[in-house]
Amino acid sequence: MKAMVLAAGLGERMKPLTWDRAKPALPLLNRPSVLHLLEHLARNGVDQVAINLHYCPDTVRVLEPEIRALGLNVFFCPEPTILGTGGGLKNAEEFLRDGTLIMANADFVTDCPLALALEHHRRSGALATLVLTPFQEGTEYGAVEMGDDHRIVRIAGHPGPGTGKPRYHFTGIHILEPAIFREIPPAVKSEINREIYPKLIERGERIVGYVHAGFWRELGTPQRYLQGSLDLIRLGDAGYMQKMRLREGVYSASPLSSLQGSIEPAFLAGADLQMSSDSFAAEVVLGNRVVLGRQSRVVQSILWDSVRIEESSSLTECLVASRVTIPARTSLTRRVVLDEASYRGDRGKLERSGSLLLASF
């Protein structure tokens, strides 16, 4: 079975972390985030995948050996100009048009049983099935309205006014019949949710929903990236994590002897961790070659590779990019932290503090 993964976005909501890489290449539990989605697709019967590229494309292309190691043949679809969710799909038509396919955004993780969603799609006779999740008040996610017969009657505010039907959130997973390609104009930017589906709904085409009530986390902002990472550790579902499991909620590629300080779940560490005996870490993802100095404290944070936390420093709800050294006796909360010497992105909204560049989230 074939799938399309949408990976061409600019990663604007994740800046400054995306200054030098595409969002799907950001580390998630110490491996590029898109690999989590691709592994899930492979587990569910996908063996060929198209990935569209635009921003920092080489940071995704370089993952080809790891993608193939998952059992997937990969076809990259460059977009010199971003074509959107509809145009990007149309651009990959030659590769995808020979059967039912899955299309998915690249910025989420889920345990959705895609085989069951596919069965639902085939029974319904739909042109498209959207995988949905229960609606939560107070979130910024848009609403999808669905009738009792699973037909979607409104998406992204269209067509027409609200229907009063039950509301759901869209997960970013589409199951599509190849006839969808006839509905998408070639070589122009188009958005499938805002433009293509509303026209099809008005025309009476069968666009249906499948509700997944299990695990789903969108990772498109720094706060969601942090919370989703910690929730993913708690889920403990990925096969590669089981090889590192030390106890419930604690995973480490470094030997147990490296965990000299105090740790509490959820905890995941990469290789070559150095941890002082009086340091403390809880609800964290630590990359490779991380050093936690004397009396340091790291809580609800993600540290990328080669980060060093000096003596008596404290981080709470922080995202720390690679090769950053946090000076002694520094206390930071809700900050994205970058190394001033190596950062080459836009500094317009960043605060400088010694050798650090800081952004709030």
Order of alpha helices (4+ residues) and beta strands (2+ residues): beta-beta-beta-alpha-beta-alpha-alpha-beta-alpha-alpha-beta-beta-alpha-beta-beta-beta-beta-alpha-beta-beta-alpha-alpha-beta-beta-beta-beta-beta-beta-beta-beta-beta-beta-beta-beta-beta
